[in-house]
Amino acid sequence: MALKIAIQGIENSFHHLAVQQLFPNEEFELVECSSFENVSKSISDVEADLGVIAIENTIAGSILPNYNLIDSANLNILDETFLTIEMYLMALESESIHDIDEVHSHPVALQQCKEYLQRLQPHCKIIEGKDTASEAKRIKDNNLRGVAAIAGKQVAEKLGLKILDKNIQTIKNNKTRFVVLGRNVSENNEQTNKASIKFDLGHEVGSLSNVLQLLSTFDINLTKIQSFPIEGKPWQYSFFIDVLFKDYTLFKDVVQMMEKAVTNLKILGTYKHNLENTPSSLNKELIYGE
């Protein structure tokens, strides 16, 4: 039976490519969602077995609302993959770049192409849309002249749109990290060497440095840290961190120590660091214990 995997966007979007990279040998069915919130809802409502969402990009940085989304929906990060993102400007076959008055795409995609788009302005209007592939499909379906979309090359090829310019992202080695979300799944401690953690801190002097020192003392490598204001608590912050470790048992011991130094500590997921983009081992049996 095919895995049902929720994504933000539609077929041929970058999220779809990430799913294909994660599950090249698994039969899957896409659950197309109009927003990241609907991805989490699909998982929570058991309309999807898993979800795949972008979490950070080498140009645009972290997608902070998605960290809060994972936390508030009580979902777990189960796996990750890194996708090289090349942006293309596309329009109807009849159009040239000089005919374009509007450029549509997902806000994060537009941000990744900011320098290129600045050269197109002021005569060209930049408009945020639902996602890369959907904006390109809307141009094709509605025969929109004078309108271009920014999306992946695969979208232009699938829809029969004309590529007006290629590799328009600001940094050519542009990568996005995607994470796999799900409900509780049994951990494979032998494979696990990465964790995403959320905790709260007040504004007491040294509170954050105490946590960082603890991680350093036990050779746990902090690879990412993001702060987010706590709603209704001025000058207090939640911190989302990613760490790498070699010994899972030691990591769990350090977490117990951290709990005494912070408030509301929560492990968002433990999984394998996957810079090599190896296929995910997740399947129906792991998810549901079949």
LINWODA-V202357 format. One record per helix or strand of 3 or more residues. SS is the DSSP state (hx for helix, st for strand). FROM is the first residue (numbers start at 1). LEN is the number of residues. Records with the same first field share a line. If there is no record, write none. Layout:
# LINWODA-V202357
SS = FROM-LEN / FROM-LEN
This chain:
# LINWODA-V202357
st = 3-6 / 28-6 / 50-8 / 76-9 / 88-4 / 102-5 / 125-5 / 147-5 / 162-5 / 175-8 / 194-8 / 221-9 / 237-8 / 263-9
hx = 14-9 / 36-9 / 64-9 / 97-3 / 107-6 / 114-7 / 132-11 / 153-7 / 207-11 / 248-14 / 284-5
